[in-house]
Amino acid sequence: MPRPRGSEHTTLTQTAELLVHELKKQSGIKMIAPGIIDAKRSGKRYITAVYTSAGIHFIVSGTGVQKIAVHLTDATAGPKLVATLKNAKALKQFAWGERSHS
């Protein structure tokens, strides 16, 4: 199980909570770090995976916008993790996007 960053007091949006729940089931994750919630509203739920040198930053929008940083033991395994998450039953209803960090 990945170690939490700081205390476990960070609130998650509804969409981010579903994503983190699925991430905790996966192997190869060193840390999951939720970011600050931006109160902007969005009608449709989106999850965008941004590949970084340490792992993946997920930008989750729905009831609010929140970033979730995920540090991986092997950063090259990012695309495989995203493919697994896209096929997860709880996350199939979301629109997915992918891009590399530039």
Buried (B, 14 or more C-beta within 10 A) or exposed (E): EBEEBEEEEBEBBEBBBBBBEBBEEBEBBEBBBBBEBEEEEEEEBBBBBBBBEBBBBBBBBBBBBBBBBBBBEEBEBBEEBBEBBBEBEEBEEBEBEBEEEE
